[in-house]
């Protein structure tokens, strides 16, 4: 059988054995296929939609005890949906991030506040679009409390482990989603990004992670001023064509597939973080090698210095993030009273308390820094196409380094160093994408981040197609992730 991400048509195994037995023997081969290849099998009748989902369930149950990915299972309802699946991706299984509203499943947002939340009865246009396309949601994946950390270690569910190095985090906040796709549990999983939560787990787990620009996709949640400013949603995948399809499916307006041509781009390389610091040596080497590959493909690659006040932009993000935590605490106290202070994690509670020190003048400076950065980027993109930078300032953190109980002062310093690249694009609204181009010497993933002008999602995806061909990662799997 072909590997996921290829353009060849997959073929089912031959023989007259009972279909159930055949699929059972074929579970791991199916897990190597991307969504397009799985859908092709179902269209030809070589495997049913139900069997695609059954094989995914088997892979989930095999790996979940060691990696702690799944927070809610909806298998019975999913198999019923599979029986009547229709659409371009009919029967292809996917997983939803805990906290995304989906009819029939609870939303707990990784918080002990909502440990006993009932199944929800609302959804939004984003998930409806994928339902219409035939994807089958099997359940929900682990995420930190309210998505407020770049690791996935909620007290409610415990840590999700990185399949490349189980002592390390797969990133966050969409860490469970990333591990599901990295191990082939499902070819697609939903991720949401308010400060890097698509790109960070994609970088840590070896995936393609596209953060769309502000307003580029259908609504995935109820209106909220800060979340509408920062947050966006997309599907994590191993192949570029799967992400290309997901972007078109969820696009706020009709979109064609990204061009796979040989367009030559002007690509600026920016190594310094928002803190004006250089990244870890392994990250720096990975980005510079990625830049060389771009140059070898014929793109014009050049160094670019700081275009805006990086520390001011990061300070603005810190303020906004604290306001989100404060919103959580105010809502929790209104609903749960004094019990909220013991149910909410220490990080969330103390970040909310820190927000009380923000003065009105700080907000003025915050808005000025964001506006200045947005203007500077638009000026840059008027004469260039893409910026290449790190996703994170270092390789994936070890489990516990940013656990919600690790101590507030330590966490404030470490978190805003670790995520000192990705928040920029959430605040300015630009699209950005992490690609697993050049891993660390031990094989662990390190993402390379490419960003573009507003409306430049197709530019990023087109470049990603070129890089996927130049540095194919489809056969790069976590050690032992695919038993045979």
Backbone torsions as a table, in degrees:
resi	resn	phi	psi	omega
1	UNK	NA	145.8	-179.9
2	UNK	-71.8	159.4	177.6
3	UNK	-87.6	152.3	-179.8
4	UNK	-59.3	144.5	178.4
5	UNK	96.5	-11.4	177.2
6	UNK	-80.5	168.9	179.2
7	UNK	-103.0	3.2	176.8
8	UNK	-78.3	154.2	176.9
9	UNK	-81.1	129.2	178.5
10	UNK	-73.3	156.2	178.5
11	UNK	-125.4	140.4	177.9
12	UNK	-78.0	155.2	177.5
13	UNK	-65.3	149.7	-179.0
14	UNK	-87.4	172.4	178.8
15	UNK	117.9	165.8	-175.4
16	UNK	-111.2	18.6	179.6
17	UNK	-65.1	159.3	177.1
18	UNK	-56.1	139.2	-176.4
19	UNK	-56.0	-42.3	-178.3
20	UNK	-60.9	-42.5	178.6
21	UNK	-66.9	-37.3	179.9
22	UNK	-63.4	-45.8	-179.7
23	UNK	-65.7	-38.2	179.1
24	UNK	-59.3	-39.5	179.5
25	UNK	-75.0	-12.4	-171.0
26	UNK	-109.7	7.1	-173.5
27	UNK	-55.0	-46.1	-173.2
28	UNK	-75.7	-34.0	175.7
29	UNK	-64.6	-40.3	176.3
30	UNK	-61.0	-36.9	-179.7
31	UNK	-66.4	-19.6	177.5
32	UNK	-82.1	-9.7	-175.7
33	UNK	-88.7	144.4	172.7
34	UNK	-78.8	179.0	-175.6
35	UNK	-63.6	-37.9	-179.9
36	UNK	-62.6	-43.1	-179.7
37	UNK	-69.6	-37.6	177.2
38	UNK	-64.7	-43.0	179.3
39	UNK	-62.9	-37.1	179.8
40	UNK	-63.4	-40.3	176.7
41	UNK	-60.4	-44.4	-178.7
42	UNK	-66.8	-39.7	179.7
43	UNK	-61.4	-36.4	-178.5
44	UNK	-83.6	-3.2	178.3
45	UNK	77.3	13.4	-179.9
46	UNK	-79.5	-19.0	172.2
47	UNK	-150.6	145.3	-179.2
48	UNK	-86.7	163.8	175.8
49	UNK	-58.8	-41.9	179.2
50	UNK	-60.9	-40.2	-178.5
51	UNK	-70.2	-34.0	173.0
52	UNK	-58.3	-43.9	-179.4
53	UNK	-70.5	-39.6	178.6
54	UNK	-62.1	-40.2	179.1
55	UNK	-66.2	-38.4	177.6
56	UNK	-64.6	-41.7	178.4
57	UNK	-60.3	-41.5	179.1
58	UNK	-63.4	-40.3	178.8
59	UNK	-67.7	-40.6	177.6
60	UNK	-58.7	-48.7	-175.8
61	UNK	-69.9	-23.8	175.3
62	UNK	-71.1	-44.8	-171.5
63	UNK	-93.4	-24.6	-172.3
64	UNK	-60.7	-38.0	-179.6
65	UNK	-57.8	-33.1	-178.6
66	UNK	-86.8	-30.0	-170.2
67	UNK	-109.8	-18.9	174.2
68	UNK	59.9	64.9	-175.7
69	UNK	-99.7	-41.8	-165.9
70	UNK	-95.1	130.6	177.3
71	UNK	-109.0	-17.7	177.3
72	UNK	-151.6	132.7	177.2
73	UNK	-108.0	135.0	178.7
74	UNK	-129.8	43.3	-168.8
75	UNK	-63.5	-45.9	-175.7
76	UNK	-60.7	-47.6	179.2
77	UNK	-65.2	-36.8	-179.9
78	UNK	-63.8	-43.0	-179.7
79	UNK	-66.8	-32.5	174.3
80	UNK	-66.5	-42.2	177.4
81	UNK	-63.3	-36.3	-179.0
82	UNK	-62.9	-32.7	-178.3
83	UNK	-62.8	-26.6	-178.6
84	UNK	-117.6	21.6	-176.4
85	UNK	-65.3	141.3	174.7
86	UNK	-147.6	162.1	-179.3
87	UNK	117.3	175.0	-174.4
88	UNK	-59.2	-35.3	-178.5
89	UNK	-113.5	34.7	-174.0
90	UNK	-53.3	121.2	175.1
91	UNK	91.7	-8.6	-179.3
92	UNK	-72.1	125.8	-177.4
93	UNK	-80.9	147.6	173.6
94	UNK	-145.6	170.1	-180.0
95	UNK	-127.5	151.4	-178.4
96	UNK	-107.4	147.6	177.3
97	UNK	-77.3	136.7	176.2
98	UNK	-57.7	126.9	-176.3
99	UNK	111.9	-18.9	174.7
100	UNK	-82.6	125.1	179.4
101	UNK	-68.6	132.3	177.9
102	UNK	-151.3	126.0	-174.8
103	UNK	-56.6	127.5	177.7
104	UNK	95.1	-6.1	178.8
105	UNK	-124.9	146.1	177.8
106	UNK	-75.5	152.3	172.0
107	UNK	-115.1	111.9	-176.1
108	UNK	-109.4	-12.3	177.0
109	UNK	52.8	30.2	177.4
110	UNK	64.1	20.2	-172.5
111	UNK	-116.0	141.1	175.3
112	UNK	-66.4	-18.1	175.0
113	UNK	-57.4	-35.0	-172.7
114	UNK	-116.9	29.2	179.1
115	UNK	-50.9	-38.6	-175.5
116	UNK	-107.0	25.1	-179.3
117	UNK	-59.6	135.5	178.8
118	UNK	-77.7	171.8	174.6
119	UNK	-60.0	139.3	-178.6
120	UNK	-82.4	165.5	179.1
121	UNK	-128.6	21.1	176.6
122	UNK	-128.4	156.0	170.7
123	UNK	-151.1	179.1	-175.1
124	UNK	-135.1	173.8	-172.4
125	UNK	-58.6	-32.5	-177.9
126	UNK	-59.3	-54.0	-179.0
127	UNK	-71.9	-31.2	177.7
128	UNK	-61.8	-35.9	179.5
129	UNK	-62.8	-40.3	179.6
130	UNK	-75.7	-31.4	172.3
131	UNK	-60.4	-45.8	-179.8
132	UNK	-63.2	-30.9	179.7
133	UNK	-77.2	-8.8	174.9
134	UNK	102.4	0.8	176.9
135	UNK	-64.6	147.1	-178.7
136	UNK	-116.3	113.3	-178.9
137	UNK	-79.1	123.1	-176.9
138	UNK	-94.9	-19.8	-176.9
139	UNK	164.2	-159.7	-176.5
140	UNK	-126.1	155.1	-173.9
141	UNK	-113.1	158.2	-175.3
142	UNK	-67.5	144.3	178.2
143	UNK	-154.5	154.7	177.9
144	UNK	-68.6	162.8	-177.5
145	UNK	-54.9	118.4	177.7
146	UNK	54.6	21.8	176.4
147	UNK	66.8	24.7	-170.9
148	UNK	-93.2	5.4	177.6
149	UNK	-131.9	152.2	177.8
150	UNK	-90.1	19.1	169.3
151	UNK	-128.5	170.9	-175.9
152	UNK	-123.4	86.7	-175.5
153	UNK	-140.6	50.5	-177.2
154	UNK	-66.4	145.4	177.1
155	UNK	-65.3	-27.2	180.0
156	UNK	-64.8	-41.2	-172.4
157	UNK	-117.2	-16.9	-174.9
158	UNK	86.9	172.5	-172.8
159	UNK	-76.1	142.2	165.8
160	UNK	-88.1	138.8	-174.4
161	UNK	-105.9	147.8	-179.8
162	UNK	-78.5	122.4	-177.3
163	UNK	-66.4	-19.4	176.9
164	UNK	-76.9	-27.5	-178.1
165	UNK	-159.6	93.2	-170.2
166	UNK	-59.3	-17.0	177.2
167	UNK	-82.2	-5.0	-178.4
168	UNK	-109.9	163.1	178.9
169	UNK	-85.8	147.3	172.4
170	UNK	-82.8	9.4	-176.4
171	UNK	88.8	-175.3	179.9
172	UNK	-165.9	174.7	6.4
173	UNK	-83.9	-9.6	-177.5
174	UNK	-89.6	46.3	-174.7
175	UNK	-68.4	-42.3	178.3
176	UNK	-62.6	-40.6	178.1
177	UNK	-59.7	-44.4	-177.7
178	UNK	-63.0	-42.7	-179.0
179	UNK	-66.4	-37.2	178.2
180	UNK	-58.8	-42.9	-178.8
181	UNK	-78.1	-38.8	-178.4
182	UNK	-61.7	-30.6	-179.2
183	UNK	-97.2	-0.6	179.8
184	UNK	79.4	13.6	174.7
185	UNK	-56.0	-51.4	173.1
186	UNK	-136.3	153.6	180.0
187	UNK	-78.0	-16.3	-176.9
188	UNK	-137.3	147.3	173.2
189	UNK	-153.4	141.0	-179.5
190	UNK	-71.9	140.4	174.2
191	UNK	-137.7	148.5	176.7
192	UNK	-123.1	146.4	-170.3
193	UNK	-133.0	108.1	175.4
194	UNK	-108.6	-10.2	178.8
195	UNK	-161.2	10.5	-179.0
196	UNK	137.6	7.3	-166.8
197	UNK	-77.0	-1.4	164.1
198	UNK	-95.5	-48.9	-173.4
199	UNK	-72.4	-36.0	-178.4
200	UNK	-64.2	-54.4	178.5
201	UNK	-66.6	-29.0	174.4
202	UNK	-62.8	-42.6	178.8
203	UNK	-64.4	-45.4	-177.0
204	UNK	-70.4	-23.1	-170.3
205	UNK	-116.8	0.8	174.3
206	UNK	81.0	39.8	-174.7
207	UNK	-121.8	172.3	171.4
208	UNK	-92.4	120.8	-176.9
209	UNK	-130.0	105.9	179.6
210	UNK	-100.5	123.0	168.3
211	UNK	-96.3	110.0	178.3
212	UNK	-65.6	161.2	175.4
213	UNK	-71.7	163.9	-179.2
214	UNK	-58.9	127.5	177.2
215	UNK	78.8	6.4	-176.2
216	UNK	-80.1	-18.5	-175.7
217	UNK	-123.5	168.6	177.7
218	UNK	-64.5	156.0	-178.9
219	UNK	-67.8	133.9	-179.6
220	UNK	-112.1	-3.9	-176.2
221	UNK	-155.5	170.5	178.5
222	UNK	-67.3	152.5	-179.7
223	UNK	-59.6	136.8	176.4
224	UNK	-156.7	124.5	-169.5
225	UNK	-56.3	-49.3	-177.0
226	UNK	-70.6	-43.4	179.8
227	UNK	-64.9	-37.7	177.7
228	UNK	-65.4	-29.1	176.7
229	UNK	-72.3	-43.2	-171.0
230	UNK	-96.6	-42.3	-161.5
231	UNK	-90.7	146.5	172.0
232	UNK	-149.5	166.9	-172.3
233	UNK	-132.2	147.5	176.8
234	UNK	-162.0	176.2	177.4
235	UNK	-103.9	133.8	170.4
236	UNK	-78.3	145.9	-179.3
237	UNK	-154.7	169.8	175.2
238	UNK	-94.2	-24.3	-177.6
239	UNK	-111.3	148.8	178.6
240	UNK	-65.4	-38.2	-177.1
241	UNK	-64.8	-30.8	176.0
242	UNK	-66.7	-40.9	179.1
243	UNK	-70.2	-38.8	175.8
244	UNK	-56.8	-46.8	179.4
245	UNK	-63.4	-43.7	-179.0
246	UNK	-62.7	-40.6	179.7
247	UNK	-63.9	-42.5	178.8
248	UNK	-66.6	-38.4	-177.4
249	UNK	-66.9	-37.7	-177.6
250	UNK	-96.1	3.6	-175.5
251	UNK	-62.9	143.9	179.2
252	UNK	-70.8	-16.7	175.8
253	UNK	-142.7	157.5	-177.1
254	UNK	-52.7	137.5	-177.1
255	UNK	-139.0	143.0	176.8
256	UNK	-90.9	160.7	174.7
257	UNK	-56.8	147.0	179.0
258	UNK	-65.5	143.4	-179.7
259	UNK	-69.1	137.9	178.5
260	UNK	-99.9	17.2	-173.6
261	UNK	-68.1	-173.7	-176.9
262	UNK	-104.8	36.9	179.8
263	UNK	-57.4	135.4	180.0
264	UNK	-94.9	124.7	-174.0
265	UNK	-108.8	157.2	169.3
266	UNK	-96.5	115.5	-172.6
267	UNK	-119.0	117.3	176.2
268	UNK	-92.1	135.4	-179.3
269	UNK	-103.2	121.6	-178.7
270	UNK	-122.7	108.7	-176.6
271	UNK	-90.1	-29.9	-175.1
272	UNK	-72.2	142.5	179.3
273	UNK	-82.0	177.7	174.2
274	UNK	-62.5	-21.9	174.9
275	UNK	-82.8	3.5	-176.4
276	UNK	61.1	34.8	176.9
277	UNK	-118.4	153.1	175.5
278	UNK	-84.3	151.5	-178.0
279	UNK	-78.1	174.5	173.4
280	UNK	-50.7	148.4	-175.6
281	UNK	-56.8	-39.1	179.7
282	UNK	-66.0	-37.9	178.1
283	UNK	-68.1	-44.7	179.8
284	UNK	-58.9	-45.2	179.6
285	UNK	-63.0	-40.5	179.0
286	UNK	-61.9	-44.1	-178.8
287	UNK	-67.5	-41.7	-180.0
288	UNK	-65.7	-36.2	175.7
289	UNK	-69.3	-37.4	175.1
290	UNK	-61.7	-41.0	178.0
291	UNK	-61.7	-39.6	179.7
292	UNK	-65.4	-38.3	177.1
293	UNK	-62.0	-42.5	177.1
294	UNK	-59.9	-42.1	178.6
295	UNK	-65.1	-40.5	179.1
296	UNK	-63.3	-27.0	177.5
297	UNK	-79.8	-3.4	177.3
298	UNK	100.8	2.1	177.8
299	UNK	-76.5	151.2	175.6
300	UNK	-85.4	113.0	-175.3
301	UNK	-112.6	131.7	-177.5
302	UNK	-147.7	155.6	177.6
303	UNK	-77.2	146.1	176.7
304	UNK	-133.0	133.7	178.6
305	UNK	-83.9	-175.5	-178.9
306	UNK	-64.5	128.6	-177.6
307	UNK	-95.8	-11.4	-171.4
308	UNK	-155.2	176.4	179.9
309	UNK	-82.1	92.9	-175.1
310	UNK	-59.9	-50.8	179.0
311	UNK	-57.3	-36.6	178.7
312	UNK	-67.4	-37.7	178.0
313	UNK	-65.6	-43.1	179.7
314	UNK	-66.8	-37.4	176.1
315	UNK	-63.0	-37.2	177.5
316	UNK	-64.0	-42.3	179.2
317	UNK	-64.1	-41.5	179.0
318	UNK	-58.9	-41.7	179.4
319	UNK	-64.6	-46.4	-180.0
320	UNK	-62.8	-41.4	-178.9
321	UNK	-62.6	-40.4	178.7
322	UNK	-66.1	-37.8	176.5
323	UNK	-61.7	-38.0	176.8
324	UNK	-62.2	-43.5	177.2
325	UNK	-62.5	-38.1	179.1
326	UNK	-65.0	-40.1	174.9
327	UNK	-56.8	-44.0	179.7
328	UNK	-59.4	-48.2	-176.5
329	UNK	-66.0	-41.2	179.2
330	UNK	-62.4	-43.9	178.6
331	UNK	-65.5	-39.6	-179.1
332	UNK	-66.5	-42.2	-179.8
333	UNK	-68.4	-34.9	177.5
334	UNK	-65.8	-32.9	-175.8
335	UNK	-92.1	-38.9	-171.3
336	UNK	-111.8	-4.3	-179.8
337	UNK	67.9	-147.1	-176.4
338	UNK	-62.8	-24.0	-179.5
339	UNK	-62.5	-23.5	-178.2
340	UNK	-58.3	-35.3	-176.0
341	UNK	-69.2	-22.2	176.5
342	UNK	-94.9	-22.8	-179.1
343	UNK	-84.8	-35.8	179.4
344	UNK	-73.5	141.5	-177.7
345	UNK	-65.4	152.2	-179.1
346	UNK	-55.6	-40.7	-179.6
347	UNK	-60.6	-48.5	-179.3
348	UNK	-61.9	-45.7	-177.0
349	UNK	-64.0	-43.7	-176.2
350	UNK	-77.1	-30.7	174.0
351	UNK	-66.0	-39.5	176.0
352	UNK	-62.1	-41.2	178.3
353	UNK	-64.5	-39.2	178.5
354	UNK	-60.9	-34.3	-179.5
355	UNK	-61.0	-24.4	-179.2
356	UNK	-67.4	-16.1	179.4
357	UNK	-86.4	-4.7	-178.8
358	UNK	-73.3	128.1	179.4
359	UNK	-97.1	161.4	-179.4
360	UNK	-59.3	-36.6	178.1
361	UNK	-63.4	-31.4	176.1
362	UNK	-62.6	-37.5	179.2
363	UNK	-66.2	-38.1	176.1
364	UNK	-60.1	-45.9	179.7
365	UNK	-64.8	-37.2	178.8
366	UNK	-60.6	-49.8	-178.4
367	UNK	-65.2	-36.3	177.9
368	UNK	-65.3	-43.6	-179.1
369	UNK	-62.2	-41.7	-180.0
370	UNK	-65.9	-45.3	-179.3
371	UNK	-63.1	-40.0	179.8
372	UNK	-65.3	-42.8	179.7
373	UNK	-65.2	-42.6	179.0
374	UNK	-60.8	-45.3	-179.9
375	UNK	-63.7	-42.2	-179.8
376	UNK	-64.0	-40.9	178.4
377	UNK	-66.0	-42.5	179.5
378	UNK	-63.3	-37.4	176.5
379	UNK	-63.8	-42.8	178.3
380	UNK	-62.0	-46.1	-176.4
381	UNK	-72.8	-7.7	174.0
382	UNK	-70.8	-22.7	-179.2
383	UNK	-125.1	0.1	177.5
384	UNK	-139.7	170.7	-171.9
385	UNK	-108.9	-38.3	-168.5
386	UNK	-147.0	148.1	167.7
387	UNK	-113.1	132.2	174.8
388	UNK	-105.5	128.8	179.5
389	UNK	-150.5	170.9	171.2
390	UNK	-66.1	162.4	169.5
391	UNK	-89.2	-46.2	-177.9
392	UNK	-127.9	162.0	-176.8
393	UNK	-84.4	-5.2	-178.9
394	UNK	-158.7	168.2	174.5
395	UNK	-61.6	169.4	-175.4
396	UNK	-52.9	139.2	178.9
397	UNK	-70.1	156.5	174.5
398	UNK	-76.6	149.0	174.9
399	UNK	-54.6	131.2	178.6
400	UNK	101.6	-24.8	-178.2
401	UNK	-63.5	-34.9	175.6
402	UNK	-124.4	36.9	172.2
403	UNK	-65.0	151.0	-175.2
404	UNK	-65.2	-7.6	178.8
405	UNK	-108.9	12.5	-171.2
406	UNK	-75.1	-8.1	-179.9
407	UNK	107.8	126.2	-167.5
408	UNK	-62.8	-48.8	-176.2
409	UNK	-62.1	-44.5	176.7
410	UNK	-59.4	-43.4	-176.5
411	UNK	-69.1	-40.1	179.0
412	UNK	-59.8	-41.7	-179.0
413	UNK	-71.2	-49.3	-175.5
414	UNK	-67.7	-44.9	-175.9
415	UNK	-59.5	-47.3	-173.7
416	UNK	-82.4	-1.7	163.0
417	UNK	-88.4	-45.5	-177.9
418	UNK	-59.3	-43.5	-175.8
419	UNK	-103.7	43.3	-174.1
420	UNK	-92.0	21.3	174.3
421	UNK	-123.9	-46.8	-169.2
422	UNK	-71.6	-33.2	-174.1
423	UNK	-62.1	-23.3	-178.7
424	UNK	-50.1	-48.1	-172.2
425	UNK	-74.8	-25.6	174.1
426	UNK	-67.9	-39.1	-177.4
427	UNK	-77.6	-34.9	-180.0
428	UNK	-90.0	-14.4	177.4
429	UNK	85.3	11.2	-178.7
430	UNK	-82.9	150.4	174.5
431	UNK	-76.3	150.3	177.9
432	UNK	-152.4	153.7	-173.3
433	UNK	-142.6	134.6	173.4
434	UNK	-99.4	133.2	177.8
435	UNK	-125.5	141.3	-177.3
436	UNK	-87.2	70.3	-169.9
437	UNK	-84.6	-57.2	-173.1
438	UNK	-124.2	105.1	-177.8
439	UNK	-73.3	171.7	174.5
440	UNK	-68.0	164.9	-179.8
441	UNK	-54.8	-30.3	179.2
442	UNK	-86.8	5.3	178.0
443	UNK	93.0	-9.4	179.6
444	UNK	-66.9	142.9	-175.7
445	UNK	-66.4	145.9	167.8
446	UNK	-136.8	122.3	-177.2
447	UNK	-83.7	147.6	170.8
448	UNK	-108.7	128.1	-175.1
449	UNK	-104.1	129.9	177.1
450	UNK	-116.5	131.3	177.7
451	UNK	-125.2	158.1	-174.5
452	UNK	-144.1	177.5	-179.8
453	UNK	-66.5	165.3	174.0
454	UNK	-54.6	132.2	-176.6
455	UNK	81.8	8.1	-174.8
456	UNK	-93.9	21.0	179.3
457	UNK	-57.0	-42.7	-178.8
458	UNK	-65.2	-34.1	176.1
459	UNK	-62.0	-44.8	179.9
460	UNK	-65.1	-43.1	-178.9
461	UNK	-67.7	-40.2	177.6
462	UNK	-60.6	-42.9	175.9
463	UNK	-64.3	-39.4	179.9
464	UNK	-61.3	-38.8	176.1
465	UNK	-58.7	-44.3	179.6
466	UNK	-62.4	-44.4	-177.4
467	UNK	-70.4	-34.3	176.8
468	UNK	-62.3	-36.7	177.9
469	UNK	-73.3	-37.6	-178.1
470	UNK	-73.7	-38.4	-178.6
471	UNK	-129.1	68.5	-173.2
472	UNK	-62.4	135.0	-179.7
473	UNK	-115.5	4.6	-172.0
474	UNK	-63.2	-25.6	179.3
475	UNK	-99.2	10.0	179.6
476	UNK	-94.5	108.0	-177.5
477	UNK	-124.5	154.1	173.0
478	UNK	-56.9	144.4	-179.2
479	UNK	-55.0	125.4	176.4
480	UNK	76.9	4.8	-175.3
481	UNK	-74.8	-12.0	-178.3
482	UNK	-129.0	77.7	177.0
483	UNK	-60.8	148.4	-177.1
484	UNK	-120.9	NA	NA
